[in-house]
Amino acid sequence: MVNIAKSIEENFAGKDENIVYSCPKHGKETYFSIKKLEKMPKMRDYVYVWFKHKNRSEKMWVRITSGSRLKGQGILDNEPTILTHLKLRDIVKFKTDVEGITWGR
């Protein structure tokens, strides 16, 4: 299996090509692999957020503007490809559950 977090970390430079698709079976595993990147010093102002809408989901980076990674508000820092009701730079709210998943609202 490809080390997704390592691959993204090596190529992370704000490029548009940083899109990872996963099947429902491995969605949570992929999410947590990428979420580990929050520990990088250059990612201290970001949180990896899981958005769901009408049986579809997409995980994207949010730049925190208030609160913390556990609960707050920020600016969407990805161009959505699945959840097209969201747009780059939208202000979104988020909250992290007991499992460690940060959900967008």
C-alpha positions in Angstrom: 0.0 0.0 0.0 1.2 3.5 -0.8 2.1 5.7 2.2 -0.4 8.5 1.3 0.7 10.9 4.0 4.4 10.5 3.1 3.6 11.0 -0.6 1.5 14.1 0.1 4.1 15.5 2.5 6.9 15.1 -0.1 4.8 16.9 -2.7 3.0 19.4 -0.6 3.6 22.8 -2.0 0.0 24.1 -2.5 -0.2 22.4 -5.9 -3.6 21.7 -7.4 -2.6 18.1 -8.1 -2.9 17.2 -4.4 -6.1 15.3 -4.8 -6.5 11.8 -3.3 -9.5 9.7 -4.0 -10.4 6.7 -1.8 -13.1 4.1 -1.8 -15.7 4.1 1.1 -13.9 1.1 2.6 -10.6 3.0 3.1 -12.0 6.5 3.5 -11.4 6.7 7.2 -7.9 5.2 6.9 -7.0 7.7 4.2 -8.4 10.6 6.2 -6.3 9.8 9.3 -3.2 9.3 7.1 -3.5 12.7 5.7 -4.7 14.3 9.0 -1.2 13.4 10.4 0.2 16.2 8.3 -1.4 18.7 10.7 1.7 18.0 12.9 4.0 19.6 10.3 5.2 23.1 11.5 4.0 24.8 8.3 0.5 23.3 8.9 0.0 24.7 12.4 -2.8 27.0 11.2 -4.6 24.3 9.3 -7.1 21.5 10.1 -8.1 18.6 7.8 -11.9 18.6 7.7 -14.4 15.9 6.6 -17.5 17.4 5.0 -20.6 15.4 4.2 -23.7 16.4 2.2 -26.4 14.3 0.7 -24.6 10.9 0.8 -21.4 12.4 -0.6 -18.3 13.4 1.2 -15.1 15.3 0.7 -12.1 16.0 2.9 -10.4 19.4 2.6 -7.9 21.7 4.4 -9.3 24.6 6.3 -7.1 27.5 7.5 -8.1 28.2 11.1 -9.2 31.8 11.7 -10.7 31.3 15.2 -10.8 28.6 17.7 -8.5 25.5 17.6 -8.3 22.3 15.7 -10.9 20.8 18.0 -13.6 23.4 17.3 -13.6 26.6 15.4 -14.0 28.4 12.1 -11.8 28.9 9.1 -11.4 29.5 5.4 -11.7 26.6 3.0 -8.3 26.2 1.4 -9.2 23.6 -1.3 -11.3 23.8 -4.4 -14.0 21.3 -3.9 -14.5 18.7 -6.6 -17.4 16.7 -5.2 -19.3 19.0 -2.9 -19.8 21.8 -5.4 -22.0 23.8 -3.0 -18.8 24.7 -1.2 -16.3 27.1 -2.8 -12.6 27.9 -2.3 -12.2 30.5 0.5 -15.7 29.9 1.9 -15.9 30.4 5.7 -16.8 27.1 7.4 -17.2 25.9 10.9 -15.8 22.6 12.2 -15.8 20.4 15.3 -13.7 17.3 16.2 -15.5 14.3 17.6 -14.3 11.8 20.2 -12.9 9.6 17.4 -10.7 12.4 16.2 -12.6 13.2 13.0 -13.0 16.9 12.4 -16.4 17.5 10.8 -17.3 20.5 8.7 -20.6 22.3 9.1 
